[in-house]
Each structure stands twice: as C-alpha cells, then as structure tokens.
Amino acid sequence: MVDQQIADVTGPPVQRRPPAVLLARALGGRGPAAWLAVGALPTALALWVLALRGARLDRMGDLGLLQVLPPTYWAGFVVLLAGFLAVLYRPRIPQGWCAAYVVALIMMIHATPSVLYPTLRYAWAWKHIAVVDAMLRHNGTVPNAGGLEIYNEWPGFFQLNVLFLRATGLHSALGYASWYPVLANLMLLGPLLLLYRALTDSRRLVWGGVWLFYSVSWVGQDYFSPQAFAFLLYVLLLALVLGRLAAARRAAEAAAEGPPAATALSARTPWLGWFAVVVVVLAGIVVSHPLTPVMTISVLALLSLPRRNRRTVMPVLGAAVAMTFAWDYTVAHTYLAQNANQLIAGLSATNNNVRPPGQLRLGTIASDQAMVSRLSLGMCAVLGLLAVVALVSQRWIRRTGLIAVLFGPLPLLLGNSYGGEMILRAYLFVLPATAFLAGTVVLRSGRRPVLHRALAAVAAAALAIGMFGNYYSKEAMNYFSPGEVAALQRVTVDAPAGTRIVSVTGDLPGGEMNYEDRTRTALSQFPEAYLRSMLADPLPVLRQQLTTPVVAGPSYLVLTRAQAAALRLTGVLPEDTVRRLADLAAGSPEFRAVYTGPDAVVYQYVAPSADGPKEVAPAGGPVDQPQQNGRQP
C-alpha cells in the first residue's frame, strides 16, 4: 500500500536521453552537416597548432609568412571555413558556435606572428612603444620630440597605455604589444556585432558579415597604434548611431517590408545617457588620432542628409565638429600651423591622393611583391563591385544608413594623400560597410541550398586568399630577429644622450627609443637627387650625415637584414645598397665596428685625421634632417 502511494506520487521513471541525442539537439539536428559544425573547429585548431610547430622562419623570403607556413596551416583554414559555413546555414545551432569560429579565425590570422616571432613585429609598433616609454618617463608631454611631436598633440592612445602601465606596475608596453593585433580584433568583434544587428536580425548576414570583415581586413592597421584604437571607437560610434536610427525606423515603419532591424543596446537607452556615451567615444577619437575625427565628421554629415535622420545625427555631428575644432585649434594648433601648406597643397593633388601608396623607386621591386600589389587592387575592385550589386539589388539596405558609411570616407581622398596612404585608410574606414554588403550577395540562401553554399565557400575562400596575400607577404621587413633588436639596443638604450643613428630605411626595431635626446636619419627619405648622388659615391653622403649637425654623443651607422628586405620588397633603393654600405664601412678607417652579427652590424663613425678627407656634401644635398615621409600614425 505504501509502495503504491509512493509510486503514485513520484510518477513514471524519467527516461534519460543518450548523450548523442542531446548533442544532436544542441547541433540543430543530425547528419554530416551537423557533425561538421562541431568537429571542424577542434580539427582546424589542431591543424593550426601543428602548423605553428612545423613553421621555420629561415624559409621566409619575398612572400613573407606565405613561404613559412606549412600545408597544415592552409588545411586548417579550409576546415575552419567549411565548419563556419555549416554553422551559418543551420539556424538552430546556437550562436555561440558562430562566435567560436570567428574567434578561431582571428587567432589563426593574427596570433600566428605573435606566436612565431620572438620579438615585436613591425617598426611602427616599436616606434609607438618608444612614445609610450617617453611619456611615462616625462609624465606627459615629451620635450624635444622633433619629428614625433605629432604624438604630443594627439596623445590619447599613449596616455591610456601610460595609465595602464602605472596601474599594473609594468615597466613597458613591450610585454603585451606583440599580442595587440589579437586584442584589437577581439575587441572589435563587439562593436561589429552591434553595428550589423542594427542593420538586420538575420543571423546569417550578421555573422557572415563579421567573418568577411576579418577575411578582407588586410590593411594592417591593427598593430599597436593610435589608428587601431581610434578605429575601434569609430566602429562603436557607428553602432551607437545606426542603432538609434534603427529604433526610430522601427517605430515609424513597423509594417514596412524587408528584414526588420534587431533591437540594439542603444535603442533601449534614454537619449541623454546614449548621447553621453557618444560624447565619451567621440572624445577618445578626437584626442587620439588626427585623421579619424575627420572621417567621422564626413560620415556623420552624409548620414544627416535624409530628414528622418537629422534628429538623431545632428547633435552627434555638432559635437564631433565642435570637439575636433576645439582640439585642433588649441592642443594641435602647432602641428597644423606648421603643416598648413602641405594640407592646402593636397587639395590640388587629387590624382596623387587616390593612387595606391608608392615610394620613390631607384631599385627594382621584387616580382612577387608586384603580383601582391595587383592582388590588392583586384581585391578592392571585387569588394567595391559586390557592394554596388548589394545596393542596387536589395532595396532594404538603402534604408539602413549604410550608404553613408560606404561613401562618407571617400571625399577625403580628394583632400590629402596622408603620406601616400589615404586610399588605404579609406579602404579601412569603408570596410565595415563593404564586408556587410558583400555578405548579402555572397552568403545567399534560396531554393538551391547546396549551390548557394558551394558558391559562398568559393567566394569566401577567394577573398581570404587576397587577405593572406596582402597581410603576410611583407613579413620579411616586418619581422626582426633578436640580433637586430640587440643591435638597436646598443645604440639607443645603452648609448649616451646626444647619440646620432643613421640607417638606410626606417625599418628598425626600437630606433626611436629615447628619441628626445637622439638624432635619427633614414637615408631613403631624402629626395631623389640626393639618393642618386649617394648611390654614385656613398662615402661623402655618409660622412655628411654622420657629422652634420654636430651632436654631443657618438654617431652610428646601423645596417640590418630587415633594411635589406625592405629595399628588395619596395624597390626604393637597389637591393644591394645595404651590402655596399657595409662593405664600404668595413674597409674605411673612418668607421669602427661596435656590433656584428648575422642579421645586423653597427659602425661608429670615427672622425678622420686633420689631413684626412674633407666633409664635402654632394651638390644639391640637404644639410638638415630629412622630412618625415614615412607612414602616418
């Protein structure tokens, strides 16, 4: 009787489902596609780890890491792409799988150099380490900054790192800067999702657009730099503004046709709180980078043209203009006044502004690099064509404000070359729009799912080929061996104040360390006539640059493997220039070797005797330091 009562209360025994059934439910069903979705991710990561273990940096040549990475790396990427598409086209699979695949893509692309290289990658990242180090030592503005004065006038990124170093007790940003490309791209994932979810609630288009963004982001502005930080804030600002516009559009067009916009975080925020967040983001942009505020104003101005957008956009545009003007007129006034003529001249040099970045070439560019340059142009054309097709064929996109994001940065091409990089910066700023638009064309779904998915796989793989080709092909000049780092430490950290450093190119790891009391010269930045005189007779040019003007410390000639690679990849000077100068210094009594290694050699200039050769500058040669023609911050 008691047993019967207990049985009535407890009911029938619960049947436990087999783990395979639970897993199948989590994957949205059974079948090869479901198992591909779960199995591809660990398989791809395992292949990636194996590839890193088998990579050999001594194989690096004119195509950079493309020659270093073994076939298992590329097999891992193919498996990762197949698994992501399997997840993307199965709507019942949790979105966490999409996020996991995108994070894996970021790691495969951007963590590979961080794992393989024993030192920090890219000369400009080393330069920014030097700026952070100087601002940390001087508690703010760095005196006698010379050509790096621009960083005193847009110090936001650097001061934020100084604050982080003081809070954590670290002595230098060098410890985490190697992983900054990974960190920057992971931080960008959140703003990208907010932006794309403000445009549509289609999971396929949102995550597909994110995947394509990382697959075509080959410009290389994700290193430790103010541009990477400002671009992150720029995308976040776009997400906040377009999310607010999406909320207004839903309220006004609840019954309109087309994919509905997703609920954005900014849409549920009271206007005053939303605007306060926008102002903070704008402030971070304005104080950190000279170009990004102008790009932001251009996009907001175009976005404010439709009357329905003005209530949301105009206050943001007004704040952006006011803050940018106030900063440029006060803190950055000195830099802008000194470069006013150059800025004005750029308005009449439209043809040069819209051309791909180029340098004076007195040598021959490597044939593989010429092929990569054509690949980058072709990739830009394909993305532009896909974006136009999306705008023409899908009316709902034209109501989202994405047109302003796509065309807003383009007018700046007419205004300035930005050191020959404006077309690359414009590509970067339109990339959030072009990636999403390309996804609406490439990642289609219809009555022929197998055909659509096959075409999507082919298109995504083709775009990724362009990304790998552009992003990895110049690593021979971006990578620095421990020997090169040790050579530069000899003339920067270990050298006394007043030291002069002369090199062929600016591709040095840490050449700007202690830049407030050092003099730095890169011969490749001089005008053509001066460079031709150097190639004809190098010794008088070296003698002049190592003695004029007079400095308090020693003068060094630094020649490295990365400089020779830069000449080979860019053609700015003949490939054998570094070797010729090394042979000249080795055979001249005016030079004394103070550091020698397989990848670097440092010569100290020793003043000739009284009856020695006189210091005669070549005809037409400059006496002062060269103008800064390098890459912009």
VENUR-V144251 format. One record per backbone hydrogen bond with DSSP energy under -1.0 kcal/mol. NH is the residue of the N-H (numbers start at 1). CO is the residue of the C=O. If there is no record, write none. Layout:
# VENUR-V144251
<<NH CO> <NH CO>>
This chain:
# VENUR-V144251
<<5 1> <6 2> <7 3> <8 4> <9 5> <10 6> <11 7> <22 18> <23 19> <24 20> <25 21> <26 22> <27 23> <28 25> <29 24> <35 31> <36 32> <37 33> <38 34> <39 35> <40 36> <43 39> <44 40> <45 41> <46 42> <47 43> <48 44> <49 45> <50 46> <51 47> <52 48> <53 49> <54 50> <59 56> <60 57> <64 61> <65 472> <66 63> <67 64> <69 65> <73 70> <75 71> <76 72> <77 73> <78 74> <79 75> <80 76> <81 77> <82 78> <83 79> <84 80> <85 81> <86 82> <87 83> <88 84> <89 85> <90 87> <93 90> <97 94> <99 95> <100 96> <101 97> <102 98> <103 99> <104 100> <105 101> <106 102> <107 103> <108 104> <109 105> <110 106> <111 107> <115 111> <116 112> <117 113> <122 478> <126 122> <127 123> <128 124> <129 125> <130 126> <131 127> <132 128> <133 129> <134 130> <135 131> <136 132> <137 133> <138 134> <140 135> <148 145> <149 146> <151 148> <152 149> <154 150> <156 287> <159 155> <160 156> <161 157> <162 158> <163 159> <164 160> <165 161> <166 162> <167 163> <168 164> <169 165> <177 173> <179 176> <180 177> <183 179> <184 180> <185 181> <186 182> <187 183> <188 184> <192 188> <193 189> <194 190> <195 191> <196 192> <197 193> <200 196> <201 260> <206 202> <207 203> <208 204> <209 205> <210 206> <211 207> <212 208> <213 209> <214 210> <215 211> <216 212> <218 216> <225 223> <229 225> <230 226> <231 227> <232 228> <233 229> <234 230> <235 231> <236 232> <237 233> <238 234> <239 235> <240 236> <241 237> <242 238> <243 239> <244 240> <245 241> <246 242> <247 243> <248 244> <249 245> <250 246> <251 247> <252 248> <253 249> <256 253> <262 197> <274 270> <275 271> <276 272> <277 273> <278 274> <279 275> <280 276> <281 277> <282 278> <283 279> <284 280> <285 281> <286 282> <287 283> <289 285> <295 291> <296 292> <297 293> <298 294> <299 295> <300 296> <301 297> <302 298> <303 299> <304 300> <305 302> <309 306> <313 309> <314 310> <317 313> <318 314> <319 315> <320 316> <321 317> <322 318> <323 319> <324 320> <325 321> <326 322> <327 323> <328 324> <329 325> <330 326> <332 327> <336 332> <337 333> <338 334> <339 335> <343 339> <344 340> <345 341> <346 342> <347 344> <348 345> <349 346> <353 349> <354 350> <362 572> <363 571> <366 568> <370 366> <371 367> <372 368> <373 369> <374 370> <375 371> <376 372> <377 373> <378 374> <379 375> <380 376> <381 377> <382 378> <383 379> <384 380> <385 381> <386 382> <387 383> <388 384> <389 385> <390 386> <391 387> <392 388> <393 389> <394 390> <399 396> <400 397> <406 402> <407 403> <408 404> <412 409> <413 410> <414 411> <416 412> <421 418> <422 417> <425 421> <426 422> <427 423> <428 424> <429 425> <430 426> <434 430> <435 431> <436 432> <437 433> <438 434> <439 435> <440 436> <442 438> <443 439> <444 442> <452 448> <453 449> <454 450> <455 451> <456 452> <457 453> <458 454> <459 455> <460 456> <461 457> <462 458> <463 459> <464 460> <465 461> <466 462> <467 463> <468 464> <469 465> <470 466> <471 467> <472 468> <475 472> <477 474> <479 475> <485 481> <486 482> <487 483> <488 484> <489 485> <490 486> <494 489> <498 517> <500 554> <501 519> <502 556> <503 521> <508 506> <510 508> <513 510> <515 512> <517 514> <518 515> <519 499> <521 501> <523 503> <524 504> <525 522> <526 523> <531 527> <532 528> <533 529> <534 530> <535 531> <536 532> <537 533> <542 538> <543 539> <544 540> <545 541> <546 542> <547 544> <548 544> <553 498> <556 500> <557 603> <558 502> <559 601> <561 599> <564 560> <565 561> <566 562> <567 563> <568 564> <569 565> <570 566> <571 567> <577 574> <580 576> <581 577> <582 578> <583 579> <584 580> <585 581> <586 582> <587 583> <591 588> <592 604> <594 602> <595 602> <597 600> <601 559> <602 595> <603 557> <604 592> <605 555> <606 590> <612 609> <616 614> <621 618> <629 627>>
